[in-house]
């Protein structure tokens, strides 16, 4: 129930195309859903995030679509560029049981390659 | 700000040896997380601290793993004895309270690539 399932494991997209990465979860108590982007040799960095009371969030070419009833959320990268080639992780945050702390559960990651 | 600093960047050791990974969080951050990254399992949370106190260590795989945070600016993750299956990239991340919203963003270090032969 604590898992976040991410697909696909890898993705190849032509420059200018749309990249779509999907995640699914079971725990309805998750309260925050970020996406992290990781370049080779670097740590993940926050890309965009959404709360479950919103169905969509857009920041530039990046959009999160959130389906609360299906317990799924996805990342869409419009007009994909070679510079977007990286590993993308979805995550879900668990509320604290009785304290002010949270923890994040990450998906297994998607390696995106955008061809020039 | 220099960000989260981890050392060493790479560690190669032999099975049975003790390994110590180090992390300096961003100044002022009161949460520190240790994650392990592998191809098969992605990013796994090992343990996290709040104000230097371990809060949840349920992700620590075995007693061979231990973590400490003696002060707000330093944490270690130790593996003793190390085994080949411990080979992975280990990340440290930190975050802080801001405007009542906790842990909105994790700041990751560049990781330590551990190879146990």
Interface residues (C-beta under 8 A of the other chain):
Chain A: X6 X32 X34 X36 X41 X42 X43 X44 X45 X46 X49 X89 X93 X99 X100 X101 X102 X103 X104 X105 X106 X107 X108 X109
Chain B: X4 X31 X33 X35 X40 X41 X42 X43 X44 X45 X48 X50 X55 X56 X91 X93 X97 X102 X103 X104 X105 X106 X108 X109 X110 X111
